[in-house]
């Protein structure tokens, strides 16, 4: 599987972190945001992140996530 990393990501490592977090959500029962034949949560997560369907926020050191 060849992955196209969207330009919004500052590095391939951040892309992987976002996709991994989304895969974990899918494993815990979150519904997929796309229709696909893929069954594996990691594959679905990568496809969703490639299509900019997974929002994320970069926090500065010491900054807390808004609830």
Backbone as CSV, one residue per row, in Angstrom:
resi,resn,N_x,N_y,N_z,CA_x,CA_y,CA_z,C_x,C_y,C_z
1,UNK,0.847,-1.180,0.000,0.000,0.000,0.000,0.891,1.242,0.000
2,UNK,0.733,2.074,-0.990,1.464,3.330,-1.058,0.606,4.415,-0.429
3,UNK,1.200,5.152,0.495,0.465,6.172,1.234,0.869,7.547,0.739
4,UNK,-0.132,8.385,0.458,0.131,9.767,0.065,-0.120,10.641,1.291
5,UNK,0.932,11.240,1.811,0.810,12.071,3.004,0.355,13.465,2.580
6,UNK,-0.795,13.927,3.111,-1.289,15.263,2.763,-0.285,16.353,3.154
7,UNK,-0.292,17.446,2.415,0.648,18.545,2.661,0.448,19.208,4.016
8,UNK,-0.736,19.050,4.619,-1.018,19.677,5.906,-0.132,19.123,7.021
9,UNK,0.407,17.926,6.825,1.242,17.298,7.844,2.674,17.780,7.705
10,UNK,3.267,18.153,8.839,4.633,18.659,8.818,5.664,17.535,8.744
11,UNK,5.239,16.292,9.019,6.158,15.164,8.908,5.385,13.861,8.758
12,UNK,6.063,12.859,8.247,5.431,11.544,8.108,5.166,10.929,9.473
13,UNK,5.925,11.332,10.474,5.739,10.796,11.818,4.427,11.284,12.431
14,UNK,4.085,12.546,12.194,2.809,13.063,12.702,1.644,12.357,12.000
15,UNK,1.798,12.112,10.711,0.777,11.383,9.963,0.532,10.021,10.612
16,UNK,1.604,9.319,10.944,1.486,7.995,11.561,0.847,8.091,12.939
17,UNK,1.200,9.100,13.714,0.603,9.268,15.044,-0.904,9.498,14.952
18,UNK,-1.324,10.330,14.015,-2.754,10.610,13.836,-3.476,9.351,13.358
19,UNK,-2.886,8.651,12.404,-3.505,7.424,11.891,-3.585,6.354,12.979
20,UNK,-2.562,6.243,13.802,-2.564,5.253,14.881,-3.640,5.570,15.914
21,UNK,-3.787,6.848,16.243,-4.829,7.245,17.197,-6.215,6.950,16.625
22,UNK,-6.392,7.205,15.343,-7.682,6.919,14.700,-7.935,5.411,14.636
23,UNK,-6.907,4.620,14.358,-7.052,3.164,14.321,-7.492,2.639,15.688
24,UNK,-6.952,3.216,16.736,-7.343,2.817,18.098,-8.822,3.128,18.340
25,UNK,-9.275,4.295,17.866,-10.697,4.641,17.992,-11.561,3.625,17.248
26,UNK,-11.136,3.246,16.056,-11.889,2.269,15.266,-11.926,0.912,15.969
27,UNK,-10.817,0.521,16.578,-10.762,-0.749,17.300,-11.715,-0.758,18.489
28,UNK,-11.943,0.419,19.061,-12.836,0.525,20.218,-14.279,0.790,19.819
29,UNK,-14.584,0.682,18.526,-15.969,0.751,18.083,-16.423,2.010,17.374
30,UNK,-15.533,2.966,17.151,-15.919,4.177,16.418,-16.292,3.795,14.986
31,UNK,-17.334,4.430,14.434,-17.722,4.090,13.061,-16.740,4.691,12.046
32,UNK,-16.471,3.971,10.960,-15.595,4.515,9.916,-16.228,5.750,9.274
33,UNK,-15.395,6.669,8.822,-15.871,7.896,8.172,-15.897,7.764,6.657
34,UNK,-15.506,6.599,6.153,-15.524,6.344,4.715,-16.124,4.965,4.460
35,UNK,-16.588,4.775,3.244,-17.030,3.448,2.816,-15.845,2.812,2.103
36,UNK,-15.472,1.627,2.551,-14.324,0.938,1.972,-14.485,-0.562,2.129
37,UNK,-13.777,-1.292,1.313,-13.753,-2.750,1.419,-12.753,-3.204,2.483
38,UNK,-11.892,-2.285,2.931,-10.866,-2.621,3.921,-11.514,-3.052,5.229
39,UNK,-10.896,-4.000,5.888,-11.409,-4.521,7.154,-10.533,-4.137,8.344
40,UNK,-9.246,-3.954,8.096,-8.317,-3.672,9.186,-8.441,-2.209,9.626
41,UNK,-8.539,-1.976,10.942,-8.648,-0.601,11.445,-7.493,0.298,11.005
42,UNK,-6.283,-0.243,10.957,-5.132,0.579,10.558,-5.254,1.038,9.106
43,UNK,-5.718,0.159,8.242,-5.888,0.515,6.831,-6.979,1.561,6.666
44,UNK,-8.086,1.374,7.360,-9.189,2.339,7.299,-8.717,3.691,7.817
45,UNK,-7.969,3.685,8.919,-7.470,4.932,9.509,-6.563,5.676,8.538
46,UNK,-5.657,4.969,7.884,-4.753,5.610,6.916,-5.555,6.231,5.779
47,UNK,-6.545,5.512,5.277,-7.379,6.047,4.194,-8.127,7.301,4.644
48,UNK,-8.644,7.286,5.865,-9.362,8.456,6.391,-8.428,9.655,6.538
49,UNK,-7.237,9.416,7.064,-6.284,10.518,7.259,-5.823,11.062,5.911
50,UNK,-5.602,10.193,4.940,-5.218,10.637,3.589,-6.267,11.565,2.991
51,UNK,-7.531,11.315,3.305,-8.628,12.111,2.752,-9.004,13.292,3.655
52,UNK,-8.164,13.591,4.643,-8.375,14.715,5.568,-9.708,14.625,6.305
53,UNK,-10.105,13.425,6.694,-11.356,13.230,7.414,-11.150,13.107,8.917
54,UNK,-9.902,13.183,9.362,-9.593,13.039,10.782,-8.990,14.351,11.281
55,UNK,-9.753,15.111,12.077,-9.203,16.365,12.599,-8.170,16.091,13.697
56,UNK,-7.206,16.972,13.800,-6.211,16.856,14.868,-5.726,18.249,15.239
57,UNK,-5.205,18.365,16.455,-4.689,19.634,16.960,-3.282,19.391,17.489
58,UNK,-2.360,20.266,17.153,-1.000,20.178,17.675,-0.924,21.084,18.897
59,UNK,-0.674,20.477,20.050,-0.577,21.248,21.284,0.864,21.670,21.524
60,UNK,1.026,22.871,22.062,2.350,23.352,22.425,2.728,22.725,23.767
61,UNK,4.020,22.638,24.065,4.434,22.060,25.349,3.759,22.779,26.520
62,UNK,3.189,22.011,27.426,2.523,22.564,28.597,1.076,22.947,28.369
63,UNK,0.619,22.943,27.132,-0.754,23.306,26.806,-1.660,22.092,26.999
64,UNK,-2.847,22.318,27.574,-3.783,21.225,27.808,-4.824,21.180,26.705
65,UNK,-5.286,19.969,26.420,-6.313,19.773,25.406,-7.644,20.302,25.914
66,UNK,-8.394,21.009,25.044,-9.721,21.498,25.409,-10.681,20.331,25.445
67,UNK,-11.582,20.357,26.401,-12.536,19.242,26.534,-13.831,19.529,25.864
